[in-house]
């Protein structure tokens, strides 16, 4: 059924004329060459990168940070610090591994400043120390293994031997530095206690000498008065000395605490801190929770509720220990102030007692003072000796928790570039870029490619789909394919077109057919000629009229040249009669009328009533009349005569005709009252042909079975006018 003349494709809304379909998979397959080119380009780039990229080796040394529980000194009841490193301590270790102090030791030990593998010979001696340290630091990458207490220190360089050398040297120098720091702290404590011991020994000797000398010089001192005053002054002196010692100890301990900051593990090593009942209780609680945690770790997994509960309890105990230690540290400043105030108060009291004693017997008082000072210094000496012994025991128990778990070895294979990964990424990049370019090219292609796409966009029926025929690409190919056994698929497509048009209405009502297109080179003339031949093969007297007066090609396609014989223009201008312009062909029932002599005003000729008379005469002598007209967009010729044909067929070239051009052509024809039957999709490829219209396989098998191969026919392609 014909489309109504008052219907305009595009009346459905703006989307119908402006929408751009997304590329389909089969459209992208046509652009496969783009993907191949991108893959080749990516391959060349990848190859160039692999040829130029430096080869990098990596060597790794592994450090293990052991977790140590709290130890209690037997017999001394004093805590030893917990060396179990916490997460923040592990991070500190990682940062220390790349510290300038450690790296400078590595540089010195391995003579890296003069090693051409690290510093180019031309800049040796010029490169600053800071830049050298930064260069070596860039080679080192320490990393904590997740959920472990292992630290992997990786060194990367183009020389495999150098990576192993630096990695092992870094681990040794780091551990040596930690050992030296521990020794230095231990020696400082021991030196302090020995110095105090020596001072006290000298004081004791001096007091003993003074006491002996005093007895010798004052034999007649009243022992009763001396005893009373000496007892009071002695007690006060003892308190003053104790206060002084207490203030000194507090001042010394507070200085150490201030130096340690909030480092709880080191603060706990101080006896004054660990002796605090709250701290001792918290330390015992931490030890208890750690033991419980060890049991839980053996039996349960980390996600088990009891495991998480044990972790929480351990963290709470550690937090209580931290708070208790910091509370003791905070209280020490107050204690020091109170001790100094007490010392001043005791000294004031002592001054009063001494004044009293001078009134009684200055000599007796002096004797008691010397005696009490001697006693006090002896007690103080014994206490300092005991503290030095405790410190020595603590140092023995404090083993460094960091040790080398696995030494670095010379790597056998490089880690960079990873050839498989680079090639895979290159192929992937080439594929993605190729698909993107192919997608872009397909998306920007505005031509109509498939039957479904053309039907959906033009909103007019499909009359036939003419397949693309490679046999027509040769220069000697004939434009008439209806009798060529090699092109049975194309011939059958025109027979199907003939059948489709015959079903539009009674034959006597549809005897004139007009073929046109939107733009030139869409195969309009090719379709017109072969459709006319198909009618003639059916036994109908068929006349083909070339009404493309500006660019006639019917004679050229049928006779091999344009003879400019009398034709349409001569008839319309009154120069020739109908019988003078008819040309017969070698095909039975087939005649044609050429365009005739070139005319300067084709539009005026076609607009004259003479064209209607031409059709009337033609129909009186022939059963069917087929008109080849000019394209719609370049000229207005077709719009002047389209309404005189009973059936108008619009030829659209697949993968070439712009969709908007085709749609506009259909709209112009409908506005000119043309009886548009539908469109013919010419040159459609197998990839874009639906199964409904695909006869090629069937007829190819039919031809191979029942027909022998035919010789090539004369020239042309279904890509012409």
Buried (B, 14 or more C-beta within 10 A) or exposed (E): EBBEBEEBBBEEEEEBBEEEBEBBEBBBEBBEEBBEBBBEBBBEEBEEBEEEEEEBBBBBBBBBBBBBBBBBBEEBEBBBBBBBBBEEBBEEBBEBBBBEEBBBBBBEBBEBBEBEEBBEEEEBEEBEEEEBBEBBBEBBBBEBEEEEBBBBBBBBBEBBEBBBBBBBBBBBBBBEBBEEEBEEBBEEBBEBBEEBBEBBEEBBEBBBEBBEEBEEEBEEBEEEBBEBBBEBBBEBBBBBBBBBBBBEBBBEBBEBBEEBEEBBBBBBBBBBBBBBEBBBEBBBBBBBBBEBBEEBEEEBEEEEEEBEEBBEBBEEBBEBBBBBBBEBBEEBEEBBEBBBEBBEEBBEBBEEBBEEBBEBBEBBBBBBBBBBBBBBBBBBBEBBBEBBEBBEBBBEEBEEBBEBBEBBBEBEEBEBBEEEEBBEBBBEBBBEBBBEBBBEBBEEBEBBBBBBBBBEBBBBBBBBBBBBBEBBEEEEBBBBBBEBBBBBBBBBBBBBBBEBBEEBBEEEEBBBBBBBBBBBEBBBBBBBBBBBBBBBBBEBBBBBBBBBBBBBBBBBBBBEEBEBBBBBBBBBBEEBEBEEBBBEBEBEBBBBBBBBBEBEEBBEBBBBEBBEEBBEBBBEEBBBBBBBBBBBBEBBBBBBBBBBBBBBBBBBBBBBBBBBBBBBBBBBBBEBEBBBBBBBBBBBBEBBBEEEBBBBEEBEEBBEEEEEEBEEBBBBBBBBB
